[in-house]
Amino acid sequence: MSGGLARILTRVRPDLTPLRRSADFRRLYGGQAASLAGSMITFVALPYQAYQLTHSSLVVGLLSLSELAPLVLSALLGGLLADAANRRTLILAAEACGAVVAGGLAVNAAAWHQVWLLFLLSAAGAACFGLARPSVDALVPQLVPRADLPAAAALSGLTGNAAQLAGPLLGGTIIAAAGLATAYWIDAATGLAGLLAFARLSSFPPGQQAGRPGRRSTAEGLRYVRSRPEILGSYLIDMAAMFFGAPFALFPAYAARIGGPAVLGLLYAAPGAGALLVSLTGGWARHVHRHGRAIVAAVCGWGLAIAAFGLAPGLWWAVAALAGAGAADMVSGIFRMTMWNQSIPSRLRGRLAGLEMISYTTGEPLGNLESGLAASLTGSTRIAIVSGGVLCVVAAVAVTLALPLLWRYDGRVAQAGEPDGDMPLAPANGSTGTS
């Protein structure tokens, strides 16, 4: 009995192999953890401040939408530069800019209280994130072996989910106890801590096949996506899930009726709790090979859980439904990231990472606008949420029927990550990055 239990625990517990094997992966992981912790506090503070100043869910949705254009443009630029410049340098520059943006939000919260500055600074913060993230994602296949990529994806999810859980809870508490300015200053401080961790990364200059960033380079990445329907499907299905099933713009209005910022923090934290549970048991991901089917099933699970949230009779039922949605989203994220890292050539990894980032970040701002408009037009948050969850499932089925190779994708028979013979780069100092 004890032996069987031990085998079960070994199978489901987090796989820490990438952290043990690669010193650079540990540094990247630590920098992400520090940076995300503060960002998730601001994730609560921004919509709360916008609703506090305007009392409008539509303005909250528009604030999220204002991040879309800078996020898309910076992700495309960040992806191009990640294949043509030193990835460590890009990460450091973007992280420093993000800390400055957080400081600006703190000053605005303390002295100016301007809604237009919320829009400007949130857009600038999105641009900083978009510039850095392709380089972060593109580094992972260079730092860990192919067999460890599912574990690396689960660990990356664990970091994000822990931050998504603790950040909103802390954010709501900090806002209630010490005010908005303090919340933003904490974000700036954690950004500086992340900067110190990233500064210890090895240098990763572009490879010999890297070209100049430009339209031709972008077109090459787009042609590759068109040649891989399963990759395109993984982008589209996640965008659909977030567009139809992201009711986050309605959280401030919901919380204002039943408890204020503490309840708001709980709502934003609930998806992170479910996702964290999946990450903490992420050892099972190594044993799943039909990644496409796992992605489709997880997106359908997300939509059903969001619909259940809209129908929830009370706060704790709502929290449970949101936790279920977060768990489904984490499953989708693990296998999308594994699919990308296992099958995309390293010479294209930065550009494709930029496109991937667009796929999993643009849906949410558009979804926030959609949910805010739906609630404003119908006068019912319940209708807006439930209909969005149902449409998410419909969209997932439509993408799967249109691009059946997504459903058929099997990691055991997929191409190796370097089909063109382009091998992962070693750090510039000659180190393998391992301890």
Contacts in CASP RR format, 6 or more apart in sequence:
PFRMAT RR
TARGET T0000
AUTHOR 0000-0000-0000
METHOD contacts of the structure
MODEL  1
MSGGLARILTRVRPDLTPLRRSADFRRLYGGQAASLAGSMITFVALPYQA
YQLTHSSLVVGLLSLSELAPLVLSALLGGLLADAANRRTLILAAEACGAV
VAGGLAVNAAAWHQVWLLFLLSAAGAACFGLARPSVDALVPQLVPRADLP
AAAALSGLTGNAAQLAGPLLGGTIIAAAGLATAYWIDAATGLAGLLAFAR
LSSFPPGQQAGRPGRRSTAEGLRYVRSRPEILGSYLIDMAAMFFGAPFAL
FPAYAARIGGPAVLGLLYAAPGAGALLVSLTGGWARHVHRHGRAIVAAVC
GWGLAIAAFGLAPGLWWAVAALAGAGAADMVSGIFRMTMWNQSIPSRLRG
RLAGLEMISYTTGEPLGNLESGLAASLTGSTRIAIVSGGVLCVVAAVAVT
LALPLLWRYDGRVAQAGEPDGDMPLAPANGSTGTS
11 283 0 8 1.000
11 284 0 8 1.000
11 287 0 8 1.000
12 281 0 8 1.000
12 282 0 8 1.000
12 283 0 8 1.000
12 284 0 8 1.000
13 280 0 8 1.000
13 281 0 8 1.000
13 282 0 8 1.000
13 283 0 8 1.000
14 151 0 8 1.000
14 154 0 8 1.000
14 155 0 8 1.000
14 158 0 8 1.000
14 279 0 8 1.000
14 280 0 8 1.000
14 281 0 8 1.000
14 282 0 8 1.000
14 283 0 8 1.000
15 148 0 8 1.000
15 150 0 8 1.000
15 151 0 8 1.000
15 154 0 8 1.000
15 155 0 8 1.000
15 282 0 8 1.000
15 283 0 8 1.000
15 285 0 8 1.000
15 286 0 8 1.000
16 151 0 8 1.000
16 155 0 8 1.000
17 148 0 8 1.000
17 151 0 8 1.000
18 25 0 8 1.000
18 143 0 8 1.000
18 144 0 8 1.000
18 148 0 8 1.000
18 151 0 8 1.000
18 152 0 8 1.000
18 155 0 8 1.000
19 25 0 8 1.000
19 26 0 8 1.000
19 29 0 8 1.000
19 155 0 8 1.000
20 435 0 8 1.000
21 144 0 8 1.000
21 145 0 8 1.000
21 148 0 8 1.000
21 434 0 8 1.000
21 435 0 8 1.000
22 143 0 8 1.000
22 144 0 8 1.000
22 433 0 8 1.000
22 434 0 8 1.000
22 435 0 8 1.000
23 433 0 8 1.000
23 434 0 8 1.000
23 435 0 8 1.000
24 139 0 8 1.000
24 143 0 8 1.000
24 201 0 8 1.000
24 202 0 8 1.000
24 427 0 8 1.000
24 433 0 8 1.000
25 140 0 8 1.000
25 143 0 8 1.000
25 144 0 8 1.000
25 152 0 8 1.000
26 435 0 8 1.000
27 197 0 8 1.000
27 198 0 8 1.000
27 200 0 8 1.000
27 201 0 8 1.000
28 136 0 8 1.000
28 139 0 8 1.000
28 140 0 8 1.000
28 143 0 8 1.000
28 197 0 8 1.000
28 198 0 8 1.000
28 201 0 8 1.000
29 155 0 8 1.000
29 156 0 8 1.000
29 159 0 8 1.000
30 159 0 8 1.000
30 194 0 8 1.000
30 197 0 8 1.000
31 193 0 8 1.000
31 194 0 8 1.000
31 197 0 8 1.000
31 198 0 8 1.000
32 136 0 8 1.000
32 156 0 8 1.000
32 159 0 8 1.000
32 160 0 8 1.000
32 194 0 8 1.000
33 159 0 8 1.000
33 160 0 8 1.000
33 162 0 8 1.000
33 163 0 8 1.000
34 190 0 8 1.000
34 191 0 8 1.000
34 193 0 8 1.000
34 194 0 8 1.000
34 197 0 8 1.000
35 95 0 8 1.000
35 190 0 8 1.000
35 191 0 8 1.000
35 193 0 8 1.000
35 194 0 8 1.000
36 159 0 8 1.000
36 160 0 8 1.000
36 163 0 8 1.000
36 164 0 8 1.000
37 163 0 8 1.000
37 166 0 8 1.000
37 167 0 8 1.000
37 190 0 8 1.000
38 102 0 8 1.000
38 163 0 8 1.000
38 167 0 8 1.000
38 186 0 8 1.000
38 187 0 8 1.000
38 190 0 8 1.000
38 191 0 8 1.000
39 129 0 8 1.000
39 163 0 8 1.000
39 187 0 8 1.000
39 190 0 8 1.000
40 163 0 8 1.000
40 164 0 8 1.000
40 166 0 8 1.000
40 167 0 8 1.000
40 168 0 8 1.000
40 171 0 8 1.000
41 167 0 8 1.000
41 168 0 8 1.000
41 170 0 8 1.000
41 171 0 8 1.000
41 174 0 8 1.000
41 183 0 8 1.000
41 184 0 8 1.000
41 186 0 8 1.000
41 187 0 8 1.000
42 102 0 8 1.000
42 105 0 8 1.000
42 183 0 8 1.000
42 184 0 8 1.000
42 187 0 8 1.000
43 167 0 8 1.000
43 168 0 8 1.000
43 268 0 8 1.000
44 167 0 8 1.000
44 168 0 8 1.000
44 171 0 8 1.000
44 172 0 8 1.000
44 175 0 8 1.000
44 183 0 8 1.000
44 261 0 8 1.000
44 264 0 8 1.000
44 265 0 8 1.000
44 268 0 8 1.000
45 105 0 8 1.000
45 109 0 8 1.000
45 171 0 8 1.000
45 175 0 8 1.000
45 180 0 8 1.000
45 183 0 8 1.000
45 184 0 8 1.000
45 187 0 8 1.000
46 63 0 8 1.000
46 105 0 8 1.000
46 118 0 8 1.000
46 122 0 8 1.000
47 60 0 8 1.000
47 61 0 8 1.000
47 63 0 8 1.000
47 64 0 8 1.000
47 248 0 8 1.000
47 249 0 8 1.000
47 251 0 8 1.000
47 252 0 8 1.000
48 172 0 8 1.000
48 175 0 8 1.000
48 180 0 8 1.000
48 252 0 8 1.000
48 261 0 8 1.000
48 264 0 8 1.000
49 109 0 8 1.000
49 118 0 8 1.000
49 180 0 8 1.000
50 59 0 8 1.000
50 60 0 8 1.000
50 63 0 8 1.000
50 115 0 8 1.000
50 118 0 8 1.000
50 252 0 8 1.000
51 57 0 8 1.000
51 59 0 8 1.000
51 60 0 8 1.000
51 252 0 8 1.000
51 253 0 8 1.000
51 256 0 8 1.000
53 113 0 8 1.000
53 115 0 8 1.000
53 118 0 8 1.000
54 115 0 8 1.000
57 249 0 8 1.000
57 250 0 8 1.000
57 252 0 8 1.000
57 253 0 8 1.000
57 372 0 8 1.000
57 375 0 8 1.000
57 376 0 8 1.000
58 372 0 8 1.000
58 373 0 8 1.000
58 376 0 8 1.000
59 115 0 8 1.000
60 249 0 8 1.000
60 252 0 8 1.000
60 368 0 8 1.000
60 372 0 8 1.000
61 249 0 8 1.000
61 365 0 8 1.000
61 368 0 8 1.000
61 369 0 8 1.000
61 371 0 8 1.000
61 372 0 8 1.000
62 119 0 8 1.000
62 369 0 8 1.000
63 118 0 8 1.000
63 119 0 8 1.000
63 122 0 8 1.000
64 248 0 8 1.000
64 249 0 8 1.000
64 364 0 8 1.000
64 365 0 8 1.000
64 367 0 8 1.000
64 368 0 8 1.000
64 369 0 8 1.000
65 365 0 8 1.000
65 366 0 8 1.000
65 368 0 8 1.000
65 369 0 8 1.000
66 119 0 8 1.000
66 122 0 8 1.000
66 123 0 8 1.000
66 365 0 8 1.000
67 122 0 8 1.000
67 123 0 8 1.000
67 125 0 8 1.000
67 126 0 8 1.000
67 365 0 8 1.000
68 126 0 8 1.000
68 362 0 8 1.000
68 365 0 8 1.000
68 366 0 8 1.000
69 123 0 8 1.000
70 123 0 8 1.000
70 124 0 8 1.000
70 125 0 8 1.000
70 126 0 8 1.000
70 127 0 8 1.000
71 126 0 8 1.000
71 127 0 8 1.000
71 129 0 8 1.000
71 130 0 8 1.000
71 357 0 8 1.000
71 358 0 8 1.000
71 361 0 8 1.000
71 362 0 8 1.000
71 365 0 8 1.000
72 358 0 8 1.000
72 362 0 8 1.000
73 127 0 8 1.000
74 126 0 8 1.000
74 127 0 8 1.000
74 128 0 8 1.000
74 129 0 8 1.000
74 130 0 8 1.000
74 131 0 8 1.000
75 130 0 8 1.000
75 131 0 8 1.000
75 133 0 8 1.000
75 134 0 8 1.000
75 354 0 8 1.000
75 355 0 8 1.000
75 357 0 8 1.000
75 358 0 8 1.000
75 361 0 8 1.000
76 218 0 8 1.000
76 354 0 8 1.000
76 355 0 8 1.000
76 358 0 8 1.000
77 131 0 8 1.000
77 213 0 8 1.000
78 90 0 8 1.000
78 130 0 8 1.000
78 131 0 8 1.000
78 132 0 8 1.000
78 133 0 8 1.000
78 134 0 8 1.000
78 135 0 8 1.000
78 350 0 8 1.000
78 354 0 8 1.000
79 134 0 8 1.000
79 135 0 8 1.000
79 138 0 8 1.000
79 350 0 8 1.000
79 351 0 8 1.000
79 353 0 8 1.000
79 354 0 8 1.000
80 213 0 8 1.000
80 214 0 8 1.000
80 217 0 8 1.000
80 218 0 8 1.000
80 350 0 8 1.000
80 351 0 8 1.000
81 90 0 8 1.000
81 131 0 8 1.000
81 134 0 8 1.000
81 135 0 8 1.000
81 213 0 8 1.000
82 90 0 8 1.000
82 134 0 8 1.000
82 135 0 8 1.000
82 138 0 8 1.000
82 349 0 8 1.000
82 350 0 8 1.000
82 351 0 8 1.000
82 353 0 8 1.000
82 354 0 8 1.000
83 138 0 8 1.000
83 206 0 8 1.000
83 210 0 8 1.000
83 211 0 8 1.000
83 213 0 8 1.000
83 217 0 8 1.000
83 347 0 8 1.000
83 348 0 8 1.000
83 349 0 8 1.000
83 350 0 8 1.000
83 351 0 8 1.000
84 206 0 8 1.000
84 210 0 8 1.000
84 211 0 8 1.000
84 212 0 8 1.000
84 213 0 8 1.000
84 217 0 8 1.000
85 205 0 8 1.000
85 206 0 8 1.000
85 213 0 8 1.000
86 203 0 8 1.000
86 204 0 8 1.000
86 205 0 8 1.000
86 206 0 8 1.000
86 428 0 8 1.000
87 135 0 8 1.000
87 138 0 8 1.000
87 139 0 8 1.000
87 204 0 8 1.000
88 135 0 8 1.000
88 198 0 8 1.000
88 201 0 8 1.000
88 202 0 8 1.000
88 203 0 8 1.000
88 204 0 8 1.000
89 203 0 8 1.000
90 131 0 8 1.000
90 132 0 8 1.000
90 135 0 8 1.000
91 132 0 8 1.000
91 135 0 8 1.000
91 136 0 8 1.000
91 198 0 8 1.000
91 201 0 8 1.000
92 195 0 8 1.000
92 198 0 8 1.000
92 199 0 8 1.000
93 131 0 8 1.000
94 128 0 8 1.000
94 129 0 8 1.000
94 130 0 8 1.000
94 131 0 8 1.000
94 132 0 8 1.000
95 128 0 8 1.000
95 132 0 8 1.000
95 191 0 8 1.000
95 194 0 8 1.000
95 195 0 8 1.000
95 198 0 8 1.000
96 195 0 8 1.000
97 124 0 8 1.000
97 125 0 8 1.000
97 127 0 8 1.000
97 128 0 8 1.000
97 131 0 8 1.000
98 124 0 8 1.000
98 125 0 8 1.000
98 128 0 8 1.000
98 129 0 8 1.000
98 191 0 8 1.000
99 188 0 8 1.000
99 191 0 8 1.000
99 192 0 8 1.000
99 195 0 8 1.000
100 188 0 8 1.000
101 121 0 8 1.000
101 124 0 8 1.000
101 125 0 8 1.000
101 128 0 8 1.000
102 184 0 8 1.000
102 185 0 8 1.000
102 187 0 8 1.000
102 188 0 8 1.000
102 191 0 8 1.000
103 184 0 8 1.000
103 185 0 8 1.000
103 187 0 8 1.000
103 188 0 8 1.000
104 117 0 8 1.000
104 121 0 8 1.000
104 184 0 8 1.000
105 117 0 8 1.000
105 118 0 8 1.000
105 121 0 8 1.000
105 184 0 8 1.000
105 187 0 8 1.000
106 181 0 8 1.000
106 182 0 8 1.000
106 184 0 8 1.000
106 185 0 8 1.000
106 188 0 8 1.000
107 181 0 8 1.000
108 114 0 8 1.000
108 117 0 8 1.000
108 118 0 8 1.000
108 121 0 8 1.000
109 179 0 8 1.000
109 180 0 8 1.000
109 181 0 8 1.000
109 183 0 8 1.000
109 184 0 8 1.000
110 180 0 8 1.000
110 181 0 8 1.000
130 354 0 8 1.000
130 357 0 8 1.000
130 361 0 8 1.000
133 353 0 8 1.000
133 354 0 8 1.000
133 357 0 8 1.000
134 350 0 8 1.000
134 351 0 8 1.000
134 353 0 8 1.000
134 354 0 8 1.000
134 357 0 8 1.000
135 350 0 8 1.000
135 353 0 8 1.000
137 337 0 8 1.000
137 340 0 8 1.000
137 349 0 8 1.000
137 350 0 8 1.000
137 353 0 8 1.000
137 354 0 8 1.000
137 356 0 8 1.000
137 357 0 8 1.000
138 346 0 8 1.000
138 349 0 8 1.000
138 350 0 8 1.000
138 353 0 8 1.000
139 201 0 8 1.000
139 204 0 8 1.000
140 149 0 8 1.000
140 152 0 8 1.000
140 156 0 8 1.000
140 341 0 8 1.000
141 149 0 8 1.000
141 341 0 8 1.000
141 346 0 8 1.000
141 349 0 8 1.000
141 417 0 8 1.000
141 424 0 8 1.000
142 204 0 8 1.000
142 346 0 8 1.000
142 424 0 8 1.000
142 425 0 8 1.000
143 152 0 8 1.000
143 433 0 8 1.000
144 151 0 8 1.000
144 152 0 8 1.000
146 342 0 8 1.000
146 416 0 8 1.000
146 417 0 8 1.000
149 337 0 8 1.000
149 338 0 8 1.000
149 341 0 8 1.000
149 342 0 8 1.000
150 285 0 8 1.000
150 286 0 8 1.000
150 288 0 8 1.000
150 334 0 8 1.000
150 338 0 8 1.000
151 282 0 8 1.000
151 283 0 8 1.000
151 285 0 8 1.000
151 286 0 8 1.000
152 341 0 8 1.000
153 285 0 8 1.000
153 333 0 8 1.000
153 334 0 8 1.000
153 335 0 8 1.000
153 337 0 8 1.000
153 338 0 8 1.000
153 341 0 8 1.000
154 279 0 8 1.000
154 282 0 8 1.000
154 283 0 8 1.000
154 285 0 8 1.000
154 334 0 8 1.000
155 279 0 8 1.000
156 337 0 8 1.000
157 275 0 8 1.000
157 279 0 8 1.000
157 330 0 8 1.000
157 333 0 8 1.000
157 334 0 8 1.000
158 276 0 8 1.000
158 279 0 8 1.000
158 280 0 8 1.000
158 282 0 8 1.000
160 275 0 8 1.000
161 272 0 8 1.000
161 274 0 8 1.000
161 275 0 8 1.000
161 276 0 8 1.000
161 278 0 8 1.000
161 279 0 8 1.000
161 330 0 8 1.000
162 276 0 8 1.000
162 279 0 8 1.000
164 268 0 8 1.000
164 269 0 8 1.000
164 271 0 8 1.000
164 272 0 8 1.000
164 275 0 8 1.000
164 276 0 8 1.000
165 269 0 8 1.000
165 272 0 8 1.000
165 273 0 8 1.000
165 275 0 8 1.000
165 276 0 8 1.000
166 269 0 8 1.000
167 269 0 8 1.000
168 264 0 8 1.000
168 265 0 8 1.000
168 266 0 8 1.000
168 267 0 8 1.000
168 268 0 8 1.000
168 269 0 8 1.000
169 265 0 8 1.000
169 266 0 8 1.000
169 269 0 8 1.000
171 183 0 8 1.000
171 261 0 8 1.000
171 265 0 8 1.000
172 183 0 8 1.000
172 261 0 8 1.000
172 262 0 8 1.000
172 264 0 8 1.000
172 265 0 8 1.000
173 262 0 8 1.000
174 182 0 8 1.000
174 183 0 8 1.000
174 186 0 8 1.000
175 183 0 8 1.000
175 261 0 8 1.000
176 261 0 8 1.000
176 262 0 8 1.000
202 427 0 8 1.000
202 428 0 8 1.000
202 429 0 8 1.000
202 430 0 8 1.000
202 431 0 8 1.000
202 433 0 8 1.000
203 427 0 8 1.000
203 428 0 8 1.000
203 429 0 8 1.000
204 425 0 8 1.000
204 427 0 8 1.000
204 428 0 8 1.000
205 425 0 8 1.000
205 428 0 8 1.000
207 347 0 8 1.000
207 425 0 8 1.000
209 347 0 8 1.000
209 422 0 8 1.000
210 347 0 8 1.000
211 217 0 8 1.000
217 351 0 8 1.000
218 351 0 8 1.000
220 348 0 8 1.000
220 351 0 8 1.000
221 348 0 8 1.000
221 351 0 8 1.000
221 352 0 8 1.000
221 355 0 8 1.000
222 355 0 8 1.000
224 344 0 8 1.000
224 348 0 8 1.000
224 352 0 8 1.000
225 231 0 8 1.000
225 232 0 8 1.000
225 235 0 8 1.000
225 352 0 8 1.000
225 355 0 8 1.000
226 232 0 8 1.000
228 343 0 8 1.000
229 403 0 8 1.000
229 404 0 8 1.000
229 405 0 8 1.000
229 406 0 8 1.000
230 292 0 8 1.000
230 339 0 8 1.000
230 403 0 8 1.000
230 405 0 8 1.000
230 406 0 8 1.000
230 408 0 8 1.000
230 409 0 8 1.000
231 339 0 8 1.000
231 340 0 8 1.000
231 343 0 8 1.000
231 344 0 8 1.000
231 352 0 8 1.000
232 403 0 8 1.000
233 399 0 8 1.000
233 403 0 8 1.000
233 406 0 8 1.000
234 292 0 8 1.000
234 295 0 8 1.000
234 336 0 8 1.000
234 339 0 8 1.000
234 340 0 8 1.000
234 359 0 8 1.000
234 406 0 8 1.000
235 355 0 8 1.000
235 356 0 8 1.000
235 358 0 8 1.000
235 359 0 8 1.000
236 359 0 8 1.000
236 399 0 8 1.000
236 403 0 8 1.000
237 295 0 8 1.000
237 296 0 8 1.000
237 299 0 8 1.000
237 395 0 8 1.000
237 396 0 8 1.000
237 399 0 8 1.000
237 400 0 8 1.000
237 406 0 8 1.000
238 299 0 8 1.000
238 332 0 8 1.000
238 333 0 8 1.000
238 336 0 8 1.000
238 359 0 8 1.000
238 360 0 8 1.000
238 363 0 8 1.000
239 359 0 8 1.000
239 360 0 8 1.000
239 362 0 8 1.000
239 363 0 8 1.000
240 299 0 8 1.000
240 392 0 8 1.000
240 395 0 8 1.000
240 396 0 8 1.000
240 398 0 8 1.000
240 399 0 8 1.000
241 299 0 8 1.000
241 302 0 8 1.000
241 303 0 8 1.000
241 329 0 8 1.000
241 332 0 8 1.000
241 392 0 8 1.000
241 395 0 8 1.000
241 396 0 8 1.000
242 360 0 8 1.000
242 362 0 8 1.000
242 363 0 8 1.000
242 364 0 8 1.000
242 366 0 8 1.000
242 367 0 8 1.000
243 363 0 8 1.000
243 366 0 8 1.000
243 367 0 8 1.000
243 370 0 8 1.000
243 395 0 8 1.000
244 303 0 8 1.000
244 367 0 8 1.000
244 370 0 8 1.000
244 388 0 8 1.000
244 389 0 8 1.000
244 391 0 8 1.000
244 392 0 8 1.000
244 395 0 8 1.000
245 302 0 8 1.000
245 303 0 8 1.000
245 306 0 8 1.000
245 367 0 8 1.000
245 371 0 8 1.000
245 385 0 8 1.000
245 388 0 8 1.000
245 389 0 8 1.000
245 391 0 8 1.000
245 392 0 8 1.000
246 363 0 8 1.000
246 364 0 8 1.000
246 367 0 8 1.000
246 368 0 8 1.000
246 370 0 8 1.000
246 371 0 8 1.000
247 306 0 8 1.000
247 309 0 8 1.000
247 310 0 8 1.000
247 371 0 8 1.000
247 381 0 8 1.000
247 384 0 8 1.000
247 385 0 8 1.000
247 388 0 8 1.000
248 268 0 8 1.000
248 364 0 8 1.000
248 368 0 8 1.000
248 371 0 8 1.000
249 367 0 8 1.000
249 368 0 8 1.000
249 369 0 8 1.000
249 371 0 8 1.000
249 372 0 8 1.000
250 371 0 8 1.000
250 372 0 8 1.000
250 375 0 8 1.000
250 381 0 8 1.000
250 384 0 8 1.000
250 385 0 8 1.000
251 264 0 8 1.000
251 267 0 8 1.000
251 268 0 8 1.000
252 264 0 8 1.000
253 375 0 8 1.000
253 381 0 8 1.000
254 263 0 8 1.000
254 267 0 8 1.000
254 381 0 8 1.000
255 261 0 8 1.000
255 263 0 8 1.000
255 264 0 8 1.000
255 265 0 8 1.000
255 267 0 8 1.000
258 315 0 8 1.000
263 315 0 8 1.000
266 315 0 8 1.000
266 319 0 8 1.000
267 318 0 8 1.000
267 319 0 8 1.000
267 322 0 8 1.000
270 318 0 8 1.000
270 319 0 8 1.000
270 320 0 8 1.000
270 322 0 8 1.000
270 323 0 8 1.000
270 326 0 8 1.000
271 322 0 8 1.000
271 323 0 8 1.000
271 324 0 8 1.000
271 325 0 8 1.000
271 326 0 8 1.000
271 329 0 8 1.000
272 323 0 8 1.000
272 326 0 8 1.000
273 323 0 8 1.000
273 326 0 8 1.000
274 323 0 8 1.000
274 324 0 8 1.000
274 326 0 8 1.000
274 327 0 8 1.000
274 330 0 8 1.000
275 326 0 8 1.000
275 327 0 8 1.000
275 329 0 8 1.000
275 330 0 8 1.000
276 330 0 8 1.000
277 323 0 8 1.000
277 327 0 8 1.000
278 326 0 8 1.000
278 327 0 8 1.000
278 330 0 8 1.000
278 331 0 8 1.000
278 334 0 8 1.000
279 330 0 8 1.000
282 334 0 8 1.000
285 334 0 8 1.000
285 335 0 8 1.000
285 338 0 8 1.000
288 294 0 8 1.000
288 335 0 8 1.000
289 410 0 8 1.000
289 411 0 8 1.000
289 412 0 8 1.000
290 409 0 8 1.000
290 410 0 8 1.000
290 411 0 8 1.000
291 335 0 8 1.000
291 336 0 8 1.000
291 338 0 8 1.000
291 339 0 8 1.000
291 409 0 8 1.000
291 410 0 8 1.000
291 411 0 8 1.000
292 335 0 8 1.000
292 339 0 8 1.000
292 406 0 8 1.000
292 407 0 8 1.000
292 408 0 8 1.000
292 409 0 8 1.000
293 407 0 8 1.000
294 331 0 8 1.000
294 332 0 8 1.000
294 335 0 8 1.000
295 332 0 8 1.000
295 333 0 8 1.000
295 335 0 8 1.000
295 336 0 8 1.000
295 339 0 8 1.000
295 406 0 8 1.000
296 396 0 8 1.000
296 400 0 8 1.000
296 406 0 8 1.000
296 407 0 8 1.000
297 331 0 8 1.000
298 328 0 8 1.000
298 329 0 8 1.000
298 331 0 8 1.000
298 332 0 8 1.000
298 333 0 8 1.000
298 335 0 8 1.000
299 328 0 8 1.000
299 332 0 8 1.000
299 392 0 8 1.000
299 393 0 8 1.000
299 396 0 8 1.000
300 392 0 8 1.000
300 393 0 8 1.000
300 396 0 8 1.000
300 397 0 8 1.000
301 325 0 8 1.000
301 328 0 8 1.000
301 393 0 8 1.000
302 325 0 8 1.000
302 326 0 8 1.000
302 328 0 8 1.000
302 329 0 8 1.000
302 332 0 8 1.000
302 392 0 8 1.000
303 325 0 8 1.000
303 328 0 8 1.000
303 388 0 8 1.000
303 389 0 8 1.000
303 390 0 8 1.000
303 392 0 8 1.000
303 393 0 8 1.000
303 396 0 8 1.000
304 389 0 8 1.000
304 393 0 8 1.000
305 321 0 8 1.000
305 322 0 8 1.000
305 324 0 8 1.000
305 325 0 8 1.000
305 326 0 8 1.000
305 328 0 8 1.000
306 321 0 8 1.000
306 325 0 8 1.000
306 385 0 8 1.000
306 388 0 8 1.000
306 389 0 8 1.000
306 392 0 8 1.000
307 385 0 8 1.000
307 386 0 8 1.000
307 388 0 8 1.000
307 389 0 8 1.000
307 390 0 8 1.000
308 321 0 8 1.000
309 318 0 8 1.000
309 321 0 8 1.000
309 322 0 8 1.000
309 325 0 8 1.000
309 385 0 8 1.000
310 318 0 8 1.000
310 321 0 8 1.000
310 381 0 8 1.000
310 382 0 8 1.000
310 385 0 8 1.000
310 386 0 8 1.000
311 382 0 8 1.000
311 386 0 8 1.000
312 318 0 8 1.000
312 320 0 8 1.000
312 321 0 8 1.000
333 360 0 8 1.000
336 356 0 8 1.000
336 360 0 8 1.000
339 409 0 8 1.000
339 411 0 8 1.000
339 414 0 8 1.000
340 352 0 8 1.000
340 353 0 8 1.000
340 356 0 8 1.000
341 417 0 8 1.000
342 411 0 8 1.000
342 414 0 8 1.000
342 416 0 8 1.000
342 417 0 8 1.000
343 414 0 8 1.000
343 415 0 8 1.000
343 416 0 8 1.000
343 417 0 8 1.000
344 352 0 8 1.000
344 417 0 8 1.000
345 417 0 8 1.000
345 418 0 8 1.000
345 419 0 8 1.000
345 420 0 8 1.000
345 421 0 8 1.000
345 422 0 8 1.000
346 417 0 8 1.000
346 418 0 8 1.000
346 422 0 8 1.000
346 423 0 8 1.000
346 424 0 8 1.000
346 425 0 8 1.000
347 420 0 8 1.000
347 422 0 8 1.000
370 388 0 8 1.000
371 384 0 8 1.000
371 385 0 8 1.000
371 388 0 8 1.000
372 384 0 8 1.000
374 383 0 8 1.000
374 384 0 8 1.000
374 387 0 8 1.000
374 388 0 8 1.000
375 381 0 8 1.000
375 383 0 8 1.000
375 384 0 8 1.000
378 384 0 8 1.000
399 406 0 8 1.000
400 406 0 8 1.000
400 407 0 8 1.000
418 424 0 8 1.000
426 432 0 8 1.000
427 433 0 8 1.000
END
